[in-house]
């Protein structure tokens, strides 16, 4: 029996490669849902993911992130993947200037994976506000 509340409309997914820090989950989810009219945000979490993706040295973790993005894109049909860094990150305790460079590098590295989706960078500031990085 079909649930009449959901109907046949496809649900919109986006993906976030975000820090595991619980303080940044809701601001990022809310920002992505509003910006992309998304119903759901697939959360792919690691401590300091922008550093991991920028440096590319931990191949095991990189492969895990890539596999989870693949599931989000190819199974949930996500059209956007965001890479997020944030203020006061225990997993990547660097200053904002370094973090912004890491986010941009991580975005470029993810784009090279050729998932045919929009890849963006986000930074969450000390007031837990989300800003797009370009």
N, C-alpha and C positions, 0 to 999 in steps of 0.2 A: 504494500500500500504506500502510495506517495505521500510524503509530508507536504501539506499544502502551504505551510509557512515558507518552506525553502523553494518550492516550485522547481522549474527546470533551469533557472538562471545559473550560469556557471559562477562559481565563487572565485574572487580575485585573490591571488597569492603574490606576495613579494618575499624576499629572503633578506635576512640581516646577519652578517658575520660580525657578531658583537662580543664585547667582553662578558665574562661570566658574572661580573659585579651586578648584584641585584638592583643597585640604585639606577642603572641606566636602561633597564629592560623596558619599563613603562614609557618613559619619554620617547624612546626610539620607536616602540610599537605604535604609540599614538601619532607620532610625526609621520611615519611611513603610511599608516592607514589613511590619514587625512590627505597627505600629498598625492598618493597614488590611488585613492578610493579603494583601498584593499580591504578585503574581509578578514584576511589572515596574514600573519607574518611568521614565516618559518625562522626560528631562532637557531643559529649555529654559533655556539658559544665556546670561547677559549679565553684564557687570561691574556690580555694584550694582543689581540689578533692582528692589529695593524702592523705591529713589529714583526710577528711571525711571517706574515705574508709579504712584508717589505724585504726582510732579510732572506727568506727562502732557505734557511739552513736546516730547519727541522723537517726533513722530508716525510717522516711518519705523520706528523700533525698536518702538514700541508696536504698530503694525500687524503687524510680524513676529512678535512674541510672541503676539498674538491669533491669527494664522494657525496657529501651532504648537500653541497650546492647542486650537483648533478641530480640528486633526488628531487630537490625543490623545483628545479627548472624543468626536468623531464617528466616528473610524475605529478607535480602540483601546478605545472605550467607557469611558474613565476616568471615575470617579465623584467623584474628589477632585482639586482643584488646590491645591497649596501654594505660597505666596510666601515666600521665604527671605532673611533677612539674616544677616550673621555678623560676629563679632569680627574686628578687624584687616583690614577690607575696603579694598583699594587702590582699588577702583572707587567707593566711597562712604565716604570717611574721616571719619565723624561719630561723635559719642559715642553710647553705648547708648540714652539717652533719646530722642534724635532718631531713631535707627534704628527703635526700637520704634514711634514715631508714624508713620514712613514705612511700616512693615510693615502697620499697621492701615489706613492710608489706601490702600495698594496693594490690600489684601484687599477693601476697600469698592469700589474702582474695578473690580476684577475681577468682583465680584458684580453690578455694574451691567451687565456684558456679557451677563448672562442665559443662561449656558450650562446652567443646571439641574443644577449639580453643587455639592458642598460645597467651599467655598473657605476655606482656613485660612492662618494666618500662623505661621511658625516662625523662631526665632532660634537660631543656633549660637554658644555662648559660648567663652571663652578656653580651656576644657578640651575643646572640640570636642563638647560635649554639646548635644543638640537639646532646645529648650523650645518648647512651644506658646505663642503670643502671643494674648491675648484682651483 
